Amino acid sequence: MKKDFPSIFSVLFFIAVLTFVYFSMMPRWAVDDDKPLAEFSTKRALIHIKTISQKPHYVGSENHSQVANYLRYELTKLGLETRFQEGYTLTDWGNLVKSKNILARIKGSQNGKALLLLSHYDSAPHSASPGASDDAAGIATILEGVRAFLHNKTSHKNDIIILFTDAEELGLNGAALFVTQHQWAKEIGLALNFEARGTSGPSYMLMETNNGNAGMVKNFATANPTFTVSNSLMYSIYKMLPNDTDLTVFREQGSIQGFNFAFIDGHYNYHTAQDDVHHLDVNSVAHQGSYLMPLLHYFSNADLNSTAAMEDYVYFSIPFSFISYPFSWVVPMLIIAFSLFFFFIFLGIAKKIVTVPRMLQGFIPFLGSLFSAGLITFLGWKIIVAIYPQYNDLLNGFTYNGHAYIAAFVLLSLAVCFGFYRFFTPNKISANHFVAPLFIWLLINAGIAFSMQGAGFLIIPVYFGIFAFGFYILTQKYSPILNLILSIPALLIIAPFIQMFPIGLGLKILFGSAILTALCFGLLLPTLGNFVQKGSWSILFLLASIGFFTKAHLESDYEKGKAKSNSLVYLLDVDTNSAQWLTYDRNLDSWTKSYLGENPTTPKGLEAVPLFSKYDSEFTFAAKAPIKNIPQPTIDFLTDSISDNQRYLKIRISPNRKVNRYDIFANEKMQLYNIKVNGVTHLEQKGKIFEREGKKLLSYYVVDNDPLVLEFNINAATVFDMQLLESSFDLMQNPLFKMIQRADWMMPTPFVLNDAVAIKKTIKPSPRVVPEPKVDVVTPKPNARSRFKKPIKIAVDSTKVE
């Protein structure tokens, strides 16, 4: 490679462009900012984050109320009248919660629609998560942004509503409470929601729209945030994830559109004990602020009715630019691209520059590299997981060394591409070889045009490839500089997806990044294909790939700050008078083995209580546990009557210990009607029939140890068959258990019932308290004639448990 200076220059050019893309996605070095009071300050936002995330503050925890009071105080300190909204909701997640929302309002000069600033303040339960990124960062962004806005005495036409919702982590319950029961919800024209699904990385903008997005896109472009990272394909990918946000409820229940802003890298910390201020990237917080301030200034004065539209737009961002155009352009752009492509082919054939046989030969290296890169990566990741089974411990599917694996497989894919073109093409390729990647890309865009028009922007790099192809056909001159310039759109638009796909969807999707790498290689073929020493470049990329695989191996073990998640639940089965330890872990460690032993059994007797899990996790191992004297809940059948062949039941379940959650299950054959829980009905309940999947009826997250009151009808002939699972999240602190504390390289598993003391029992009336004769002793006076030889017992009121 000594004389291959043009190739080295090209590689350095590509690296420079990609580096520019990376560093221009979000603000950098925000921790060093020292902004005046008139501006958004990341440092000041961090003060709120540190205060809120000192301890876990999930619904029902002691610190949850403290955080709520802190937020009310901070809003009041800004001069805003602040209030709480409390009430029960039962959302389509099947979760019943008593939420406490925090609201404030800044009056505008006119009476149009209001702008909503939205974030949630509860942290995730079960996993001791402090919730620094999810979602103290969102709360702090709004608090600091509103502070700067008010400090400047910024004039604005629209009212600004600030809403910090509760119970988002449990089922978007706080948002549902506000949308369905608060008068202000009817006055909202647009919502800005700040979220997180990780602890670092750029904040992606995702729209939530009921109809067309054209109005949203146009207004967002006019607001002109500095660092926009978004495209119209992202929302389609977002809908593939097992996630919703509060804004989803606003769109579905209130027809309120809005923008989500969320950073998603560092996903391994999501909902874990590592979601603390030490793992939070302050640049991500700064990026949130860079969205809020221009949007707050713009939408507080804009006509919010203009965000509604029936037409959809394709949109995408490149550094410091946000580009959009109507969906109606997608098919014409595709037709024009096909027309130009075939025109240059026919012209090339006429000029004898290209021939059909040689064009067909060009498909061999391109399709070979495409399929080989994808297959090698797909099988490679499966082999890696088999070698490192600990990667299954992180349920979110992204390992601590995940970025090293992305780099390794991308470099390996480049090595495969160079290898195929080394063996199947001469030292310098001709225009014949460029036909194959252009044609495949046009076919991909044809599929996009008729099935996923939001990805229609992917035709743009293809246009630039066609221009490079056409330039050679027209001039028969190879221009390295022009080819480099025409390669820039592919690097700006396509390359970021190579990293984003596995970050957003998990490392199981690495094969998609490999395929996209090969596809991108095809668009860069006018430059890469003319590398003289392709074999040497293939070896170089292979060695670089091995280097990153080595790096990943060296970082494959757990350590403090990169902890292994594990789980443990104590379950007492009242019906069988037995207890067991349970875990979701596939790979037992020293801590779980201290309870489950070296040879745990398969969990049994849990078919009646199939717990919901975000990632479909089930208990994996079990072991016999000692029976503890845990106070059982009181179950009262307040009403049990039959009328018109319908049995009406009103059941109250009252805790007799500090509990956090009730899970109610019913036999699938039980059809329930007119269900009402703690006075509320299911938000999605259609008519009288309560529709459900499987045995789960609902999960009730307990606040202030309030009882659960369940009302419903069943057919009189239906056999009543319901189960209760009562849980408290205090296994590690419960005085009945002397628990071994986890090592510093361990943490509770998120997304599942964990560190819990649970009671399972059939729902039936608890023993009733009924009167029983009580006696007082009367001793007769001594009398020789007395027939009494013993004291007399006289009945009075008393009680007896039967």
Sequence and secondary structure as in RCSB ss.txt:
>XXXX:A:sequence
MKKDFPSIFSVLFFIAVLTFVYFSMMPRWAVDDDKPLAEFSTKRALIHIKTISQKPHYVGSENHSQVANYLRYEL
TKLGLETRFQEGYTLTDWGNLVKSKNILARIKGSQNGKALLLLSHYDSAPHSASPGASDDAAGIATILEGVRAFL
HNKTSHKNDIIILFTDAEELGLNGAALFVTQHQWAKEIGLALNFEARGTSGPSYMLMETNNGNAGMVKNFATANP
TFTVSNSLMYSIYKMLPNDTDLTVFREQGSIQGFNFAFIDGHYNYHTAQDDVHHLDVNSVAHQGSYLMPLLHYFS
NADLNSTAAMEDYVYFSIPFSFISYPFSWVVPMLIIAFSLFFFFIFLGIAKKIVTVPRMLQGFIPFLGSLFSAGL
ITFLGWKIIVAIYPQYNDLLNGFTYNGHAYIAAFVLLSLAVCFGFYRFFTPNKISANHFVAPLFIWLLINAGIAF
SMQGAGFLIIPVYFGIFAFGFYILTQKYSPILNLILSIPALLIIAPFIQMFPIGLGLKILFGSAILTALCFGLLL
PTLGNFVQKGSWSILFLLASIGFFTKAHLESDYEKGKAKSNSLVYLLDVDTNSAQWLTYDRNLDSWTKSYLGENP
TTPKGLEAVPLFSKYDSEFTFAAKAPIKNIPQPTIDFLTDSISDNQRYLKIRISPNRKVNRYDIFANEKMQLYNI
KVNGVTHLEQKGKIFEREGKKLLSYYVVDNDPLVLEFNINAATVFDMQLLESSFDLMQNPLFKMIQRADWMMPTP
FVLNDAVAIKKTIKPSPRVVPEPKVDVVTPKPNARSRFKKPIKIAVDSTKVE
>XXXX:A:secstr
 TT HHHHHHHHHHHHHHHHHHHTSS  SGGG    TTS  HHHHHHHHHHHTTS   TTSHHHHHHHHHHHHHH
HHTT  EEEEEEEEE TTSEEEEEEEEEEEE  SS S EEEEEEE    TTTT   IIIIIHHHHHHHHHHHHHH
HTT   SS EEEEEES HHHHSHHHHHHHHH GGGGGEEEEEEEEESSSEEEEEEEEE SS  HHHHHHHHHH  
SS   BTTHHHHHTTSS   HHHHHHHHH   EEEEEEEESGGGTTSTT STTT  HHHHHHHHHHHHHHHHHHT
TS GGGG  S  EEEEEETTEEEEEEGGGHHHHHHHHHHHHHHHHHHHHHTTS  HHHHHHTHHHHHHHHHHHHH
HHHHHHHHHHHH GGGGG TTS  TTHHHHHHHHHHHHHHHHHHHHHHHS SS  HHHHHHHHHHHHHHHHHHHH
H GGGGGGHHHHHHHHHHHHHHHHH    HHHHHHHHHHHHHHTHHHHHHHHHHH GGGHHHHHHHHHHHHHHTH
HHHTT TTHHHHHHHHHHHHHHHHHHHHHT S BTTB EEE  EEEEETTTTEEEEEE  SS  HHHHHHH SS 
B   S TT     TT     EEEE         EEEEEEEEEETTEEEEEEEEE SS   EEEEEE TT   EEE
EETTB BTT  TTB   SSSEEEEEE STT  EEEEEEEETTS   EEEEEEES TTT TT       TTEEE S
SS  SEEEEEEE      EEE  EEEEE     TT    S EEEEE  EEE 
